[in-house]
Every structure is written in C-alpha cells, then in structure tokens.
Amino acid sequence: MVITRYVYMNRIIIFLILSVSAITGVSAQTLDIDNEKKHFEFSLTAGLNNDGWQWDAGIVYFPIQYVGMKASLGLAGEIKEFGDWNLGPWNDEDDWLQDYDRNDDYTARFKFTPSLVLRTPRIVAWRQQGLNFHLFAEPGIILSPGASGSRRAKTFSWDLKTGINAQFDEMVFTIGYGITDFSLYSGQPINHHGLPGKDNYITHSVFIGFGYKF
C-alpha cells in the first residue's frame, strides 16, 4: 500500500513539473556554461532530522535540462550530547585533553540513495547577481544496512526531497525538506540512552546543499 502511494505521488510530481515547463516556456536550469554543455553535477548536502544529523555526497547526470539521475552515499547518526564531550576543567594543566570522552555508543547508519532529480524552469531571476532560482524534487530509495546492534533492520526505504535551489554559473546552492520511512533505529539497536529503537517510523529533515557542474 505504501509503495503504491509512493509511485502515485511520483507520477503527480513528474506530471506537474513537465506541465509547468510546457506552459511557461521559460528557461530550465541551464546545462550550457562557457559554451559547453555540462551534464554532470557533484552534490553535497548536510542537515538535521528527527533523530540527529545526516550528510550525503553524490553525482548527478542530466541527459536533459529538466531530469537527472543521482547516486549518493552518506551517513545518518545521533547528535552527541554536550555532556558526553566531557571537556573537564580548563584551568588544570592540559588535563582537560585527557578527559575528552570518545564515546562509541552512538547509533549511525550508512546510506546509498539512487534517485530521480526533477527541476522546474526558472521561477525567479536575480539578474544583478546572476542567480536563477528553481524548484526541485528528488524521489528515490534508500538502501542501508542496519546500525550496530540491530536485528532485521529495514534495509529498503522510500525517500523524497523537495526544495529550492539557486544557480550561479557552475555552482548550485540548495535548501530543502525531506521525508522518508528510513529510521535510524530500525531493528531496535540500543541507543546511547539505553532505549530500544523504532520501526514503522517517518523521518522528517531539513538540509542545505552545494553542487558544482562539470
């Protein structure tokens, strides 16, 4: 049932983006830079979610202006509590360096995310600065082994990122929102609070990103 809704949602997103493109006839996010077509884009994003932090690095290939294919690798994990850094008294002779707590009990998961990248025509042009703003959507899937200590963790999750980006020559700056059924605690590993994990869970995130076309 979840997969059916996800496929239906993706079809609606694709239809709306292509419909707007056909109606407006304005410029899509350009692939033409310095008299060259640059079909590839390096992408780096970092953000916060329900359970902690996340980052992803990937490569996008755009066969056409509106649609690209992306593959990214990343990590998601818990935010280390301030008290666990335990820097100790700063007035003692270098003793605080010995008090640094390298706690390895925090949950983290590796992620591989293939996705479709959909970008709209330009919605705003800031001509004085040479910036063009575009909306985007990235429906995809997350493949991930379970965290340390988990059992039968969900390894396949749906993922959707949306937001707005700004292109300046080869550089692309991004801010967005993501939603997925990926759970950091799937398979119920024991986290640093000593509590069991969660399944059947929706993760919400906000992120910023940087891209470079080549």
Secondary structure, DSSP 8 states (H G I E B T S, - for coil): -HHHHHHHHHHHHHHHHHHHHHHH---BS--EETTEE--EEEEEEEEEESSEEEEEEEEEE-SSSSEEEEEEEEEEEE---HHHH----SSSSSHHHHT--------EEEEEEEEEEEE-B-SEEETTTTEEEEEEEEEEEEE----TT-SS---EEEEEEEEEEEEETTEEEEEEEEEES--TTTT----TTS----SS--EEEEEEEEEEE-
